[in-house]
Amino acid sequence: MRCRQAAISVLRVIWLVIWHIGWRLAAVSMLLLAGSVFFAYQKLPPAPELADIRSNSTVTFLDRNGQAFAWRGERIGAPVSPDDVSPHLIDAIVSVEDRSYFSHFGISPRGIAGAVLINLREGRGALDGHGGSTITQQVAKLICFAEPYDPELWPTEFAYERECRRTSLWRKVKEIPFALAMELKFTKDEILTIYLNRAYLGGGATGFETASFRYFGKPAAELSVAEAAMLAGLLAAPTYYSPTKDLERSQQRSKTVIDLMETRGHLRPAQAQHAREEPAVIASQALDQGGSHFVDWVLSTIPDVMISNLNRDFVVQTTFDRRVQDAVDEAVESVLDELVRPGSGVQAAVVVMSRDGAVLAMLGGTKATVGGQFNRAVEARRQPGSLFKPFVYAAAMESGRTYRDIVVDQPITVKAQGYRRWSPRNYEDRYYGRVSLTTALAKSLNSVAVRLSEETGRDRVRSVARGLGIKSKLAAGPAVALGASEANLLEMTGAYAGILNWGVPARPHGIRELRLAGETQPLISGLSKPDPRAISGKTAQQLIFMLHNVVTNGTGRRAQLEGWQVAGKTGTSQEARDAWFIGFTANHVAGVWMGYDDNTPLTNVTGSGLPAEIWKRAMARINSDVDPVPLPMPNFAGPQVATPSPPTPTEAPQQEPANILESLLDIFGF
């Protein structure tokens, strides 16, 4: 009996010690928690500031018909609230992420414990995998516990965000007071608003509105059950479940979400069954990257001061034409599939524009990605070869020559650098004797081009090329006549557009109007001061006829287009490293380049071959439903045809201001 009483006494003492220590520890813990909550409460900025996180502007691109076709930037549009999105989306998010969201006070001890047990049972660490965090706790981590980005502490914003998303025991503990503070300071809808706008959903999309546009081409307010389930399913692993990476995997994940929505009463059985049988499919623009090279180019022409320093969204009305871009993509794909050996690695670039320089389509390479890609139409500078010769002939005709003048095609030797002598040879190593300028250009005779360049003066040739829009550095020696300089496809195509434009330079441009999102008053629009004529209308008229003869009787015969008058020129650089064809109808100018990125010579490919074939297939598609229009030239070889009057400098087409940067600096007071 005494032993029993002694044991009870000992247990009572132990209990009293535990009680006295325990309630003190509990009291201290509660005080610490209360202090942490109070600190977090004071630190939290207003909810709208946390919802709108853009450090950079978002740019929406509209095509020539006013339809949105691309976006750049992390976010699209203004922040959205639960009232702005489909109710299916809210149900899907709550079902898969936090079913008791609208009833808990910020944390769920039961959820955390359950997640830890699942992780341990599956052989992972306690905090690896399932987190058991409520939406409120996830928001605490998304806002980095209200710690703003400091470039002195973090080398990049990426490193800052990566640290914010890292999971550890300490960070899990830290989530608790911030979650409680948010529940005290914000309403449930305000917390959900932050979540809707800050959650990362793969594919460079931050926020559900952006993801909805990126994947489905529609605002989040219009999401169906299946689409809402697919977006909610991305929250667990945005990259792994990304529909652009593996659509079937994403659809399977969305079925899991649909099951949860049905189980938790958000969907009737019939609704759930229909959503499972008709899974979401992503919009064509999510997979089809047609136009991405164009968008990247246009974005590069917008001054950084606008995008980087102004926390506003912008809308850019562009010259882009989806139908023309599709025609280009299909033409290149068909030629490469049918006429190029698999795995060759050859690249093709294409630019299509109107005669005033408005770029309608652009392909910068055969393997397009989203953003940050190498655009061979703009960034690659290659030798144009004989594509440069029309500038030589234009300079000669500006000096008094005509299209029918006779020259002698025979070997020529000219002085190059120092005492070195240079003797260019014709492509076929054959000479034709007395020929007209028209025939010489049609046959692309090297000796005649060099003879005319030396006769006219290399400076005059370079001046004509620069006047028509060639901005790249031009060779100083006699080889300038044969395209020994380097240029990109965009500027070469623009120069040919200037010829079609009767000698008025056609500045390549992709922007029609730029404005702030939500406003109608444009920041940039209207006519710019036209450039002076590079060549006379008479010279341009003769040159158009001569280039037409290149296609009808010369090296460009493969580009003939049924029912249409076509003018153009082939070009092949030294050792066949580059093959070009640039040609035009009365409505469109298109340039094609083919080659290898490492300058490997092409095998059995010249400008008169595959580039001309790509040009023909693209232009046939572009003009499939258009009545033929004659080229703006007299028919020197026969009866006169009706032609439009040549434009005068005052009739120059609408273009962007010569200096967009200056305009924006004035607008924003920089």
GIZI-V555458 format. One record per residue. N is the residue number from 0. RES is the residue in one letter. SS is DSSP state (h for helix, s for strand, l for the rest). NEAR is the number of other C-alpha atoms within 10 Angstrom. Layout:
N,RES,SS,NEAR
N,RES,SS,NEAR
This chain:
0,M,l,6
1,R,h,7
2,C,h,8
3,R,h,9
4,Q,h,10
5,A,h,11
6,A,h,12
7,I,h,12
8,S,h,12
9,V,h,12
10,L,h,12
11,R,h,12
12,V,h,12
13,I,h,12
14,W,h,13
15,L,h,12
16,V,h,11
17,I,h,13
18,W,h,12
19,H,h,11
20,I,h,12
21,G,h,13
22,W,h,11
23,R,h,12
24,L,h,13
25,A,h,11
26,A,h,12
27,V,h,12
28,S,h,12
29,M,h,12
30,L,h,12
31,L,h,13
32,L,h,15
33,A,h,15
34,G,h,13
35,S,h,18
36,V,h,20
37,F,h,16
38,F,h,14
39,A,h,20
40,Y,h,20
41,Q,h,11
42,K,h,14
43,L,l,19
44,P,l,12
45,P,l,11
46,A,h,16
47,P,h,14
48,E,h,12
49,L,h,21
50,A,h,23
51,D,l,17
52,I,l,17
53,R,l,20
54,S,l,16
55,N,l,17
56,S,l,21
57,T,l,22
58,V,s,25
59,T,s,20
60,F,s,25
61,L,s,22
62,D,l,20
63,R,l,17
64,N,l,12
65,G,l,13
66,Q,l,12
67,A,s,16
68,F,s,18
69,A,s,20
70,W,s,20
71,R,s,18
72,G,l,18
73,E,l,21
74,R,l,27
75,I,l,27
76,G,l,17
77,A,l,17
78,P,l,22
79,V,l,21
80,S,l,19
81,P,h,19
82,D,h,11
83,D,h,14
84,V,l,19
85,S,l,17
86,P,h,18
87,H,h,23
88,L,h,26
89,I,h,18
90,D,h,24
91,A,h,30
92,I,h,23
93,V,h,22
94,S,h,24
95,V,h,20
96,E,h,19
97,D,l,18
98,R,l,18
99,S,l,16
100,Y,l,19
101,F,l,11
102,S,l,8
103,H,l,13
104,F,l,17
105,G,l,24
106,I,l,23
107,S,l,18
108,P,h,11
109,R,h,9
110,G,h,16
111,I,h,19
112,A,h,13
113,G,h,14
114,A,h,20
115,V,h,20
116,L,h,16
117,I,h,20
118,N,h,17
119,L,h,14
120,R,h,11
121,E,l,11
122,G,l,10
123,R,l,14
124,G,l,14
125,A,l,20
126,L,l,19
127,D,l,15
128,G,l,16
129,H,l,18
130,G,l,19
131,G,l,22
132,S,l,22
133,T,l,26
134,I,h,22
135,T,h,28
136,Q,h,23
137,Q,h,20
138,V,h,25
139,A,h,25
140,K,h,23
141,L,h,19
142,I,l,21
143,C,h,17
144,F,h,20
145,A,h,15
146,E,l,11
147,P,l,9
148,Y,l,14
149,D,l,11
150,P,l,10
151,E,l,7
152,L,l,9
153,W,l,13
154,P,l,10
155,T,l,13
156,E,h,13
157,F,h,10
158,A,h,12
159,Y,h,18
160,E,h,16
161,R,h,10
162,E,h,13
163,C,h,17
164,R,h,14
165,R,l,10
166,T,l,14
167,S,l,12
168,L,h,10
169,W,h,8
170,R,h,14
171,K,h,17
172,V,h,10
173,K,h,16
174,E,h,24
175,I,h,22
176,P,h,25
177,F,h,28
178,A,h,28
179,L,h,24
180,A,h,25
181,M,h,25
182,E,h,19
183,L,h,15
184,K,h,18
185,F,l,16
186,T,l,12
187,K,h,18
188,D,h,13
189,E,h,20
190,I,h,24
191,L,h,23
192,T,h,24
193,I,h,27
194,Y,h,25
195,L,h,24
196,N,h,23
197,R,h,24
198,A,l,20
199,Y,s,22
200,L,l,24
201,G,l,23
202,G,l,18
203,G,l,17
204,A,l,23
205,T,s,21
206,G,l,25
207,F,h,27
208,E,h,24
209,T,h,27
210,A,h,25
211,S,h,24
212,F,h,21
213,R,h,24
214,Y,h,25
215,F,h,20
216,G,l,18
217,K,l,15
218,P,l,19
219,A,h,25
220,A,h,18
221,E,h,17
222,L,l,20
223,S,l,17
224,V,h,26
225,A,h,27
226,E,h,25
227,A,h,28
228,A,h,33
229,M,h,31
230,L,h,29
231,A,h,27
232,G,h,27
233,L,h,21
234,L,h,18
235,A,h,15
236,A,l,12
237,P,l,20
238,T,l,17
239,Y,l,13
240,Y,l,25
241,S,l,23
242,P,l,24
243,T,l,17
244,K,l,14
245,D,l,12
246,L,h,16
247,E,h,15
248,R,h,13
249,S,h,24
250,Q,h,24
251,Q,h,16
252,R,h,19
253,S,h,28
254,K,h,21
255,T,h,16
256,V,h,26
257,I,h,30
258,D,h,21
259,L,h,21
260,M,h,25
261,E,h,20
262,T,h,14
263,R,l,14
264,G,l,11
265,H,l,20
266,L,l,20
267,R,l,11
268,P,h,14
269,A,h,10
270,Q,h,15
271,A,h,22
272,Q,h,15
273,H,h,12
274,A,h,21
275,R,h,19
276,E,h,11
277,E,l,12
278,P,l,20
279,A,l,24
280,V,l,18
281,I,l,19
282,A,l,15
283,S,h,12
284,Q,h,17
285,A,h,18
286,L,h,15
287,D,l,13
288,Q,l,16
289,G,l,23
290,G,l,25
291,S,h,25
292,H,h,26
293,F,h,25
294,V,h,23
295,D,h,17
296,W,h,19
297,V,h,18
298,L,h,18
299,S,h,10
300,T,h,13
301,I,l,16
302,P,l,15
303,D,h,12
304,V,h,13
305,M,h,18
306,I,h,19
307,S,h,12
308,N,h,11
309,L,l,14
310,N,l,15
311,R,l,18
312,D,l,22
313,F,s,23
314,V,s,20
315,V,s,26
316,Q,s,23
317,T,s,26
318,T,l,26
319,F,l,28
320,D,l,19
321,R,h,18
322,R,h,12
323,V,h,20
324,Q,h,23
325,D,h,17
326,A,h,19
327,V,h,27
328,D,h,20
329,E,h,16
330,A,h,21
331,V,h,25
332,E,h,14
333,S,h,13
334,V,h,15
335,L,h,19
336,D,h,11
337,E,h,9
338,L,h,10
339,V,l,13
340,R,l,10
341,P,l,10
342,G,l,6
343,S,l,9
344,G,l,12
345,V,l,18
346,Q,s,17
347,A,s,25
348,A,s,25
349,V,s,31
350,V,s,28
351,V,s,32
352,M,s,29
353,S,l,22
354,R,l,28
355,D,l,24
356,G,l,29
357,A,s,27
358,V,s,28
359,L,s,26
360,A,s,28
361,M,s,31
362,L,s,26
363,G,l,26
364,G,l,21
365,T,l,17
366,K,l,11
367,A,l,18
368,T,l,15
369,V,l,18
370,G,l,12
371,G,l,10
372,Q,l,14
373,F,l,16
374,N,l,19
375,R,l,26
376,A,l,28
377,V,l,20
378,E,l,14
379,A,l,16
380,R,l,14
381,R,s,21
382,Q,s,22
383,P,l,28
384,G,h,25
385,S,h,25
386,L,h,25
387,F,h,26
388,K,h,29
389,P,h,25
390,F,h,28
391,V,h,29
392,Y,h,30
393,A,h,27
394,A,h,27
395,A,h,25
396,M,h,23
397,E,h,20
398,S,l,14
399,G,l,11
400,R,l,17
401,T,l,19
402,Y,l,22
403,R,l,14
404,D,l,13
405,I,s,16
406,V,s,16
407,V,s,16
408,D,s,21
409,Q,l,17
410,P,l,17
411,I,l,14
412,T,l,13
413,V,s,16
414,K,s,12
415,A,l,14
416,Q,l,11
417,G,l,6
418,Y,l,7
419,R,l,8
420,R,s,10
421,W,s,15
422,S,l,12
423,P,l,19
424,R,l,16
425,N,l,16
426,Y,l,13
427,E,l,7
428,D,l,10
429,R,l,12
430,Y,l,18
431,Y,l,12
432,G,s,12
433,R,s,14
434,V,s,17
435,S,s,18
436,L,h,25
437,T,h,24
438,T,h,21
439,A,h,25
440,L,h,26
441,A,h,24
442,K,l,18
443,S,l,24
444,L,l,26
445,N,h,25
446,S,h,24
447,V,h,28
448,A,h,29
449,V,h,24
450,R,h,22
451,L,h,22
452,S,h,26
453,E,h,18
454,E,h,11
455,T,h,20
456,G,l,17
457,R,h,22
458,D,h,13
459,R,h,19
460,V,h,26
461,R,h,22
462,S,h,16
463,V,h,25
464,A,h,25
465,R,h,18
466,G,h,22
467,L,l,28
468,G,l,23
469,I,l,21
470,K,l,14
471,S,l,15
472,K,l,11
473,L,l,17
474,A,l,15
475,A,l,15
476,G,l,15
477,P,h,22
478,A,h,21
479,V,h,22
480,A,h,31
481,L,h,27
482,G,l,25
483,A,l,21
484,S,l,21
485,E,s,19
486,A,s,23
487,N,l,20
488,L,h,27
489,L,h,29
490,E,h,23
491,M,h,25
492,T,h,29
493,G,h,32
494,A,h,31
495,Y,h,31
496,A,h,32
497,G,h,27
498,I,h,28
499,L,h,32
500,N,l,27
501,W,l,28
502,G,l,30
503,V,s,31
504,P,l,29
505,A,l,31
506,R,l,25
507,P,l,24
508,H,s,22
509,G,l,27
510,I,s,26
511,R,s,22
512,E,s,19
513,L,s,20
514,R,s,18
515,L,s,15
516,A,l,18
517,G,l,11
518,E,l,10
519,T,l,9
520,Q,l,12
521,P,l,16
522,L,l,16
523,I,s,18
524,S,l,17
525,G,l,11
526,L,l,14
527,S,l,14
528,K,l,13
529,P,l,20
530,D,l,16
531,P,l,15
532,R,s,19
533,A,l,24
534,I,l,23
535,S,l,16
536,G,h,20
537,K,h,15
538,T,h,24
539,A,h,25
540,Q,h,22
541,Q,h,24
542,L,h,27
543,I,h,25
544,F,h,23
545,M,h,27
546,L,h,24
547,H,h,27
548,N,h,24
549,V,h,27
550,V,h,25
551,T,h,19
552,N,h,13
553,G,l,23
554,T,l,23
555,G,l,29
556,R,h,23
557,R,h,19
558,A,h,31
559,Q,l,20
560,L,l,17
561,E,l,10
562,G,l,10
563,W,l,16
564,Q,l,19
565,V,l,27
566,A,s,28
567,G,s,32
568,K,s,33
569,T,s,32
570,G,s,27
571,T,s,26
572,S,l,23
573,Q,h,14
574,E,h,11
575,A,h,19
576,R,l,21
577,D,s,25
578,A,s,31
579,W,s,32
580,F,s,32
581,I,s,30
582,G,s,29
583,F,s,30
584,T,l,24
585,A,l,20
586,N,l,15
587,H,l,21
588,V,s,31
589,A,s,30
590,G,s,29
591,V,s,28
592,W,s,30
593,M,s,25
594,G,s,24
595,Y,l,15
596,D,l,13
597,D,l,8
598,N,l,12
599,T,l,13
600,P,l,16
601,L,l,17
602,T,l,10
603,N,l,8
604,V,l,18
605,T,l,23
606,G,h,29
607,S,h,22
608,G,h,19
609,L,h,26
610,P,h,28
611,A,h,30
612,E,h,23
613,I,h,29
614,W,h,30
615,K,h,21
616,R,h,19
617,A,h,24
618,M,h,24
619,A,h,19
620,R,h,17
621,I,h,17
622,N,l,17
623,S,l,10
624,D,l,8
625,V,l,9
626,D,l,9
627,P,l,15
628,V,l,13
629,P,l,18
630,L,l,24
631,P,l,22
632,M,l,24
633,P,l,17
634,N,l,15
635,F,l,13
636,A,l,7
637,G,l,7
638,P,l,8
639,Q,l,10
640,V,l,13
641,A,l,12
642,T,l,14
643,P,l,10
644,S,l,10
645,P,l,19
646,P,l,15
647,T,l,15
648,P,h,15
649,T,h,10
650,E,h,10
651,A,l,19
652,P,l,19
653,Q,l,17
654,Q,l,23
655,E,l,21
656,P,l,17
657,A,l,14
658,N,l,10
659,I,h,15
660,L,h,16
661,E,h,12
662,S,h,14
663,L,h,17
664,L,h,13
665,D,h,10
666,I,h,11
667,F,h,11
668,G,l,7
669,F,l,8
